[in-house]
């Protein structure tokens, strides 16, 4: 049974302490023919366009929370109604629905930031993208390098010595390089305006036979490099494509609906900040139409590189983003539970409902479909400019 609609109530998607949180999002307004930035307040969505025309513009303000507090924000819809209207299969196109909470920001991601996921990337490489070879590759890799590299600090002298040993044993990998070397892997996940929000479909390439969700926390960073908030994300990934060649990263990561962010950006304040992000446990649940269930978690306390270090490597003098960026921080969760037979591991099926959850950020809920069958992305930067000019 499709459980997507059942998971789109305010009580299911909002943070546990939403009454004191500043939650920023975007809603599509049919009567205006485009999106508006919104604030969640007292069960409703309130129009922020009088404060800033885009979420990017809002996060560029020196004190966005103060600007919001000083403004008169008209209520435009109930949160419950907007959530119930997100699913494109049942949507009433005359009523508002939620979008991804970001707009003009660059969509970037940090990879191989947890030891567990780093080992799985090495295994993908050794298996050449073939899921049936993954278990044998896993045993071979662990036999040489072990399964606990958590005490190895990236870029440290200890990491350099480990690299020398692995090179001598012909077990060095490009994933180990970015996992324990001095430079983080920062890549372009998708294009500005292409992220999907909660309640809609995420896309997997129809040619993929080995793929998985990646539950992550996404930092909201302005053009000055200031981390101003956080959201949840699903960095949908094709393990077989990337496993065949790391040069296929773009095809593995950037497909229609493959970048999900939401449900809202929680702005940092005295009650929630980067220290709270460091302590989050991000949970994942997958429910298949075939009765398959998968659950797991990713603890931010086990990340190899500090979130602020990742932000500093993503934006700075060498990497400027005038509209800011959203930065996926990686996951330690790489599902290996067999779905279709022994040694086959996990892969998605069309119709899977994926829930990414952590108490302080709420829940991001999506249904899986093939990328060529998801809701078409037609409203890009040009359409936004035209909408704002009206």
N, C-alpha and C positions, 0 to 999 in steps of 0.2 A: 504494500500500500504506500502511495506517495505521502510522505509526512511533511512535505515542505510547508504547506499552509498552516499546519498545526504548530510549527515552530516560529511563526511570524507574529506572535503577540508581543505587546510592549514588555510584559513580564519576562518573556523568553529572551529578548534581544538586548534589553537595557542592562547597564552595569548594576551591580548589587547596591551601590550607593548613588544611584542616578539623581537622587534629590539634591545632592550637593555638587554634582559634576556639571561642567560646561561642555555640552555635546553639540558639535557642529556637523551639519550634513548638507545635502543638496536634495531638492525635490523638483520633479518635473511638473510644471504647471500648464496643463493643456490650454487654458484660456489665454495664457501669455505666449504659448508656442515655444517654450524653452524652460531652462532650469533657473532656480533661485537658491541662494544659500539660505539655510534655515538653522534655527536654534531649537533644541528640544526643551520644552518648559511645561510643566504641569499637564502632561498628557497630550500636548499639542505641538505642532510645528509652527514656528513663528518666523516671519519673513525678515531676513537680515539684509536684504538688498539696499535698504536705506543706509546701512553702515558700510557695506562693501558689495560691489557688484559680483564678485567671485570669491570663492574660498581662498584662493591664492592671494588676492588683494587684502582680505581680512587678516591673514597670517603675516602679511608684511607690515601691519600696523605695529607701532612701538608697544602698545598695550591693548591687544584685541579684546580682552575680557572687560577692561574699563570702558572701551567704546561700546561694547554690547550692553553693559549695565546702564549706560547713560542714554540709550536710544529707546524710542517707542517702537515696539516690534509687533505688528499686527499678526494675529493668529490666522493661518491660512488653511489648516486641516488638522484633524485629530491624528495622532501618531498611529493609533490602531487602524484607522481607515487607510492611511497611506501604506502601512505594512501589508495589510490584506490585499492591496492593489498592486503589489510588486510583481507577482508571478505573471509573466507574459501570456501564459496559457489561459488565465482567468481574468485578466486585467480589463477594467472599464476605462477606455482611453479618454473619457471625458472627466476623469477624476485624478487628483494628484497621486504620484507614487515616488518612492525614494530612489535615489541614484547613489553612485559611489560618492563619498564625501569630499573628494578632491576634484580639481578641474585642470587648471593650466600647469600644475606641477609636473616636472619630469618624474617618470616612474622607474626607479632604480632598485637594484637588489644586491645584497651581499650574499655570497655563496660560501659554502664550506666553512661555516662559523662554529660548528659543533663537531666534536670528535666522532660521534655516532654517524652523522651524515657524511663526514669526510671519508670514513671507512666505506660507506655505501657507494660513494662516488668512485672510489678506487676499484671497488668490486664491479660496478657498471663498466668501467674501463677494461678491466681484466676479462669480463664476460662478453665484451664487444657488443653490448646492448641486447644480448640473448638471455631472456629471463630463465630459461631452462639450465643455463650454465652458471647462474648466480651462486647457488649454494656451494658448488665445488670451488668457485673462485673465492667465495667468502672464507672457506676453510684454509685455502692456500695463503691468502693475504694475512689472516690472523695468525697463522703459524709462523710467519716471518716477522711481522711488526707488532703482534699482540693486539688486544682489543681495548687497552686503556692508555690513551695518550693524553689524558686530561691534565696531567701535571706538566706537560710540555708547553711553555709559554711561547706563542708565535713570535718569531724574530729573535729569540734568545740564543745565547751561545749553546745551550743544551739542544735547541732545535737544530742549529747548524751542525752539531756533532752527529745527531741522529740522521740528518740528511746524508752526511758522508758515509755512514754505515749502510744506509739503504741504497745509495748509488752503487757502492761496492757489491751489494748483493743483487743488483739489477731490479730493485723493487721500488725505485723512486717513481713518483707520479706527479703529473701536473696538479692533481688535486691535493696532494701532500704539500706541494710548493705553496699554494695559497692557504692551506689549512694551518701550517706551522711556520711558514716563511714570513718575512717582514711585511709583505704587501698583501692586503686583503683583496679578494675577488669582488669587484664592484662592476655590475653589468647593467645594461638597459633592459629592464623587464618588458616594457611596452611603451606606447606613445601617449603623450598627454591627451586627456579626455577619453581614453580607451578603457579605463578600468570600469568594471561592473560592480554594483553594490549588492546588498543583501536581498534575497528573495528571487533572484533571477538565475539563469543558467550559466554555468561555467563550461568552457569548451576544451575538449581534447581532440587532437588531430585524428581524423578517421583512419589514417594509416598506422596509428600507434597501437601496439599490442602489449606495452609495458609502461604504465604511467601511474601517477599517484598525486594526491593532494599534498601540499606543504603548508601546515599551519604556522603562521608567523605573526609577530608584532611588527607593525609598520610605523616608522617615525615620520612625523610631519616636521619638515625643516624649511625655514624661510631662506631667502636669498643671502642673508648675512651669516648663514650657517648655524643659526640658533634652533635648537630642537624645542618646538613649542607645543607638541602634543603627540598623541599616538592613537593608532587604530589597529584593528585586526586585519589580517590578509591571508589569502590562499594563493600561493605561488604555484599554480598548476604546472606540473612537470611531466615531460615525456622521457622516461628513463632509457628507452630503447634508442631513441634518436641521439641523445647526448652520449650514450654509451658507445655508439658506433664511431662517433668523432666529436670531440669537444668543439670543433668548428661548426657543428650543427646546433650550438647553444641557442641561437636566435630562433631556429625552427622548433626546438624543444620547448622554448619558454614563451614565445610571442605568437599566440594564435588568437582567433576570435574568442573573447570571453575567458582568456586564460589568466587574467589578472583581476582578482576580486579583492576589494577593500571595503571595510565597513564594520559595523553599521554606521558608526559616526567617528569623527575625530574628537578625542577627549583632550581639551586644552589643559596644559599643565597649570597647576595652582598650588597653594599651600597644602592641599589635601591629596594631591596626586602629582608625582613628578618622575624624573628619570630613575630615582632610587626605587620607586614602586615598579617601574618597568623591569628593572633588573631582578626583581623578586617574583615576577609573574610565572605561573605555570600555564601554558597554553594547551588546552585539551582539543582533541579531534575525535569526531564520531562520523562513521560512514554507515548509512543504512541503504541496502540494495533492495530493488524490487524482487530479487530472488531470495530474500530472507537473510542474505549475508550481512553480518555486522562486524565492524572493526572499530576499535577505540585505542587511543594512546595519548601521550602527552609529551610536551617539550618544555623543559625547565630553563628559563632564562638564566638561572644561577649557574648553569653549566656552559654558558657561551664562552668560546675561546677568546674572543676579542670584546672589549667593553663597548656598549652601544655608542658612547660618545667618541670612541676611537674610530668606529665604523663611519659615523657621521663626518668626522674630520677627514677621513680618507675619501669620502664621497664628494665633498664640496670644500672648496678652498681656492687658493690663488691659481691652481692649475685646472680647477673644475668649477666653473661658475654657472649658476642657474638663476637667472633673473626673476623667474616666477616661483622659485623654491623647488623642492623635490619631496617625494614620498619614498622612503627607503625601507624595503623589506630587510629584516635582519637575519634571516636564515632560520633553520629548524634542525633539531636533533632527531626529529621523527621521520624515519624512512621505513614505511610498512613492509614487512617481509612475510606476513601471515598468508599462508596458501589459500587461494580462492578457488582455483579450477583444478587443482591436483597437486600431489606431492612435488615439492621442488619448483613449483611455478611461481610462488610468491604472490604478491597482491597486484592487481591492476583494476582500473575502474570499469564499470559497466554503465551504459546509458541508463539514466534514471536514478543513479545513486544520489542520495541526499547527504551533503557534506556539511557538518556543523563545526565551526572553529569557535572556541569559547574560552574566556578567562573572566573571572568575576568582576574585575575592575574596568573591563572594556566591553563586556557584553558578549553577544554572539553574532557571528556572521554565518548565514545559512544560504546554501546554493544547491541547485540540482545540476547533475552532470549531463551533458549532451555532446554530440560531435560538433566540432567548431564550425562546420559549414551548415549546421542546422540551428545554431543559437540565434537569438534575436540580432538582426543585422545592426552593426555600428554605423550610423549615418550622421550623427551629430558631432562633428569635430570642431577644431579651433575656428575654421572659417565660418561655420554655422553659428558658433558662439558669438563671434564678432558681429555678425549680421543681427543676431538676436539682441545684443546689447545696444546696437545702434538704433534699434527700434524703440 
